[in-house]
Amino acid sequence: MEAIIKKIKEQIAAIEKDIDKIDNKAAKARVRKATLALEKLGKEYRKASI
């Protein structure tokens, strides 16, 4: 469970780093990719917490 939480925090940090770069297409792609990974981690967390 702690490993999942650590991965979630890492994804959020990656999103925060690039979210303000509105004009940068590569940053937008990284944010989209990170949000997809965050979604998967959220599902893992939900399964583990039940």
Legacy VTK file of the C-alpha trace (Angstrom):
# vtk DataFile Version 3.0
C-alpha trace
ASCII
DATASET POLYDATA
POINTS 50 float
0.000 0.000 0.000
2.832 2.400 0.853
4.450 1.721 -2.525
1.242 2.692 -4.305
0.996 5.916 -2.305
4.625 6.744 -3.135
3.948 6.202 -6.863
0.834 8.394 -6.685
2.833 11.204 -5.077
5.508 10.883 -7.782
2.896 11.161 -10.540
1.343 14.212 -8.904
4.785 15.823 -8.651
5.385 15.143 -12.355
2.038 16.695 -13.223
2.698 19.764 -11.062
6.055 20.289 -12.750
4.553 20.501 -16.266
0.972 21.681 -15.710
1.823 25.394 -15.944
3.636 25.092 -19.284
0.580 25.918 -21.373
2.374 26.655 -24.660
4.660 23.617 -24.562
3.194 20.662 -26.501
5.666 18.188 -25.020
4.724 19.256 -21.494
1.047 18.797 -22.331
1.774 15.274 -23.569
3.683 14.458 -20.388
0.776 15.692 -18.272
-1.707 13.595 -20.245
0.492 10.510 -19.884
0.951 11.131 -16.159
-2.802 11.507 -15.603
-3.408 8.166 -17.300
-0.830 6.545 -15.026
-2.434 8.277 -12.051
-5.793 6.810 -13.019
-4.324 3.290 -13.033
-2.664 3.888 -9.672
-5.972 5.123 -8.286
-7.617 1.860 -9.304
-4.807 -0.129 -7.676
-5.176 1.923 -4.502
-8.914 1.365 -4.429
-8.435 -2.416 -4.766
-5.793 -2.472 -2.040
-7.807 -0.358 0.374
-10.872 -2.592 0.325
LINES 1 51
50 0 1 2 3 4 5 6 7 8 9 10 11 12 13 14 15 16 17 18 19 20 21 22 23 24 25 26 27 28 29 30 31 32 33 34 35 36 37 38 39 40 41 42 43 44 45 46 47 48 49
